[in-house]
């Protein structure tokens, strides 16, 4: 088994164009997830860079795009809130240590070839899990959508604060939020095939905030630091050691599930067959590096992967792999992850 992923130069134009597309799609999501998680926008950006690069380099799925995802961000948000509440001085460093532990567990899962057992999980369980995470994400974004800082207490705290949030709505920010949602959902399909609606919503919303609402009080991401990130050393607390290991296992398993399910989607679209155990090792390396750099954890992202594939197809990605069609159909008929 080779150390790195399948690296070829016979589709360099498609790879470059697909990489640019993935970067454009990942940037706004990474910044937003960084803000939502509590580590800041720079944490989301470093997570997208580290996980995206190292998971692609050492993984086992040629077309998989890895980045901070919604499910991973929800769990990371809870981890950051819990550890910073118990240890305000070192809580954030401990949260990044959990990200490193998650990556370590993913590497262990890959070494012991546990990736294939993801196929034993019922679709109803996966659907319920993902639906629950989606609901949590929506609830946690109620306060920012209305132009206010998220209340303490997570989901329950947000529910209890809804009357106060509605009574203190910031109209400019609420309008911008509604406009962004409308652009993403109402964008014509013809335009979606050319430009990701998330990118259009980001640009349009930013321009309107700087022109129409020029004098309004609008919270912004602010300046993003440049240069190399400060390295985070593993930090442990005797009182939180068990909690950190449990969180690391949970975060690592979630990343495995999220990644391998996306890899199956990529297989069905590209007529290729991924290597699940190698992919888990690549994801683990990416998350370890992300934790060291103070970034969010990440996993294989379905949206980024699907949006990037047309770029590869336009430059002939599938033409170079016609012999894998039979393998893909055989794998799908057996309903397994290899």
Secondary structure, 3 states (H helix, E strand, C coil): CCCCCCCCCCCHHHHHHHHHHHHHHHHHHHHHHHHHHCCCHHHHHHHHHHHHHHHHHHCCCCCCCEECCHHHHHHHHHHHHHHHHHCCCCHHHHHHHHHHHHHHHHHHHHHCCCHHHHHHCCHHHHHHHHHHHHHHHHHHCHHHHCCCCCCCCHHHHHHHHHHHHHHCCCHHHHHHHHHHHHHHHHCCHHHHCCCCHHHHHHHHHHHHHHHCCCCCCCCCCCCCCCCCCCCCCCCCCHHHHHHHHHHHHHHHHHHHHHHHHHHHHHHHHHCCCCCHHHHHHHHHHHHHHHHHCCCCCCEECHHHHHHHHHHHHHCCCHHHHHHHHHHHHHHHHHCCCC
